[in-house]
Amino acid sequence: MKHFVLLFFIGIVPINLLISQSQYKVYFFLLEDCKISQAYISEIKRIEKEFANDSIRFVALFPNATSTEQSVLTFNKRYKLPMLCKQDVQRMVADQYQISVLPEVVVINETQHQKLYQGRIDNLFVAIGKRRKKATTFDLKEVLKGIVSGQQLPYRKTAAIGCFLSHWDN
């Protein structure tokens, strides 16, 4: 009888509890000398501070052809990002997600091997060289709030605005 009760209890675990036990990764694709990437550093730090936990991890990737291990170290020393910062050698991860503009963010549910979001951090930039005084739409934060609250999130994509990702010479 004890086994039956245990199996019954496991069978009624709320879906929100299962979702909250998932592991998520947030990739920030950045470029060291891109003014738009640099403009987002404070916001990236705020987002990481608010949402980083055992289930949500943040990584900054530098996939540009000009990015080197040393340039990434120098960037991180200057801006002190509170997350793993590394070169995306040969654009392995950037190509997987078809990144073409920096900065761009991708949110992955690693447990379910599912992409939840890809695009801009917020709508601060309207176009290259055209910036709002303040962002009015906070796309990445909305996705992360949904994850934290255990919501089932449909995939969303927004257009990132920033510097173009240069290609590796073959």
C-alpha positions as CSV (number, residue, x, y, z in Angstrom):
1,M,0.0,0.0,0.0
2,K,2.9,2.4,0.7
3,H,4.1,2.0,-2.8
4,F,0.7,2.8,-4.3
5,V,0.4,6.0,-2.3
6,L,3.9,7.1,-3.3
7,L,3.2,6.5,-7.0
8,F,-0.1,8.3,-6.7
9,F,1.6,11.3,-5.1
10,I,4.3,11.4,-7.8
11,G,1.6,11.3,-10.5
12,I,0.0,14.6,-9.3
13,V,3.1,16.8,-9.2
14,P,2.0,20.2,-10.5
15,I,3.3,21.1,-13.9
16,N,4.7,24.4,-12.4
17,L,6.9,22.4,-10.1
18,L,8.3,20.4,-13.0
19,I,9.0,23.5,-15.0
20,S,10.7,25.2,-12.1
21,Q,13.1,22.3,-11.8
22,S,14.3,22.8,-15.4
23,Q,17.7,24.3,-16.1
24,Y,17.9,27.4,-18.2
25,K,20.8,29.2,-19.9
26,V,20.8,32.8,-21.1
27,Y,23.4,33.5,-23.8
28,F,24.4,37.1,-24.4
29,F,26.2,37.5,-27.7
30,L,28.4,40.6,-27.5
31,L,31.1,42.4,-29.4
32,E,33.9,44.1,-27.4
33,D,34.0,47.3,-29.5
34,C,30.3,47.7,-30.3
35,K,28.9,50.8,-28.7
36,I,25.4,49.1,-28.4
37,S,26.9,46.1,-26.6
38,Q,28.7,48.5,-24.3
39,A,25.5,50.5,-23.7
40,Y,23.8,47.4,-22.4
41,I,26.4,46.4,-19.8
42,S,24.6,47.9,-16.9
43,E,21.3,46.4,-17.9
44,I,22.9,43.0,-18.4
45,K,24.4,43.2,-14.9
46,R,21.0,44.2,-13.4
47,I,19.3,41.3,-15.2
48,E,21.9,38.8,-14.1
49,K,21.7,40.0,-10.5
50,E,17.9,39.8,-10.4
51,F,17.4,36.4,-12.1
52,A,20.6,34.3,-11.7
53,N,19.9,31.3,-9.5
54,D,20.6,27.5,-9.4
55,S,18.2,27.0,-12.4
56,I,19.1,30.1,-14.5
57,R,22.7,30.6,-15.7
58,F,24.1,33.4,-17.8
59,V,27.0,33.3,-20.3
60,A,28.5,36.1,-22.4
61,L,29.8,34.9,-25.7
62,F,32.0,36.8,-28.1
63,P,31.6,35.3,-31.6
64,N,33.1,38.0,-33.8
65,A,36.1,37.1,-36.1
66,T,38.1,39.8,-34.3
67,S,37.3,38.4,-30.8
68,T,40.3,36.7,-29.1
69,E,40.7,35.1,-25.7
70,Q,42.7,38.2,-24.7
71,S,40.1,40.7,-26.0
72,V,37.4,38.9,-24.1
73,L,39.5,38.9,-20.9
74,T,40.2,42.7,-21.4
75,F,36.5,43.4,-21.9
76,N,35.5,41.5,-18.8
77,K,38.3,43.1,-16.7
78,R,36.9,46.5,-17.8
79,Y,33.2,45.9,-17.4
80,K,33.2,43.2,-14.7
81,L,30.4,41.1,-16.0
82,P,29.3,38.7,-13.2
83,M,29.0,35.7,-15.5
84,L,31.2,33.4,-17.6
85,C,32.6,35.4,-20.5
86,K,34.3,33.5,-23.4
87,Q,35.2,33.6,-27.0
88,D,32.8,31.6,-29.2
89,V,35.6,30.0,-31.2
90,Q,34.7,29.6,-34.8
91,R,31.2,30.9,-34.0
92,M,30.0,27.4,-33.0
93,V,27.2,28.6,-30.7
94,A,26.4,31.8,-32.7
95,D,26.0,29.7,-35.9
96,Q,23.8,27.2,-34.0
97,Y,21.3,30.0,-33.2
98,Q,21.9,32.0,-36.5
99,I,23.2,35.1,-34.7
100,S,23.9,38.0,-37.1
101,V,23.7,41.1,-34.9
102,L,25.4,41.9,-31.6
103,P,24.1,42.2,-28.9
104,E,21.6,39.5,-29.1
105,V,20.3,37.1,-26.5
106,V,19.1,33.5,-26.6
107,V,17.2,31.8,-23.7
108,I,17.3,28.0,-23.7
109,N,15.5,25.5,-21.5
110,E,18.4,23.0,-21.3
111,T,16.3,20.3,-19.6
112,Q,13.8,20.2,-22.5
113,H,16.3,21.2,-25.2
114,Q,14.0,24.0,-26.2
115,K,14.7,27.6,-27.3
116,L,12.3,30.0,-25.5
117,Y,13.5,33.4,-26.7
118,Q,15.8,35.0,-29.2
119,G,16.4,38.7,-29.9
120,R,16.8,42.0,-28.2
121,I,17.3,42.7,-24.5
122,D,14.7,45.5,-24.7
123,N,13.6,48.2,-27.1
124,L,16.1,50.9,-26.0
125,F,17.5,51.1,-29.5
126,V,15.0,51.8,-32.3
127,A,17.7,51.5,-35.0
128,I,21.5,51.9,-35.2
129,G,22.2,55.4,-34.0
130,K,18.7,56.0,-32.8
131,R,18.0,55.4,-29.2
132,R,15.0,56.0,-26.8
133,K,15.6,57.9,-23.6
134,K,14.3,54.8,-21.8
135,A,13.3,51.4,-22.8
136,T,9.5,50.7,-22.7
137,T,9.4,47.0,-23.6
138,F,11.6,44.6,-21.6
139,D,11.6,41.4,-23.7
140,L,14.3,39.5,-21.9
141,K,13.0,40.4,-18.4
142,E,9.5,39.3,-19.4
143,V,10.7,35.9,-20.4
144,L,12.8,35.4,-17.3
145,K,9.9,36.5,-15.1
146,G,7.8,33.9,-16.8
147,I,10.4,31.2,-16.1
148,V,10.7,32.2,-12.4
149,S,6.9,32.1,-12.0
150,G,6.7,28.7,-13.7
151,Q,4.7,29.7,-16.7
152,Q,4.6,27.6,-19.9
153,L,6.3,30.0,-22.4
154,P,5.8,29.9,-26.1
155,Y,8.8,30.6,-28.3
156,R,9.3,34.3,-29.0
157,K,11.6,36.1,-31.3
158,T,12.3,39.8,-31.7
159,A,14.7,41.7,-34.0
160,A,18.0,42.6,-32.4
161,I,19.5,46.0,-33.2
162,G,23.3,46.4,-33.1
163,C,26.6,45.7,-34.8
164,F,26.8,43.1,-37.5
165,L,28.7,39.9,-36.8
166,S,31.7,39.6,-39.0
167,H,32.6,36.3,-40.6
168,W,35.6,34.2,-40.2
169,D,38.0,34.0,-43.1
170,N,38.1,30.5,-44.6
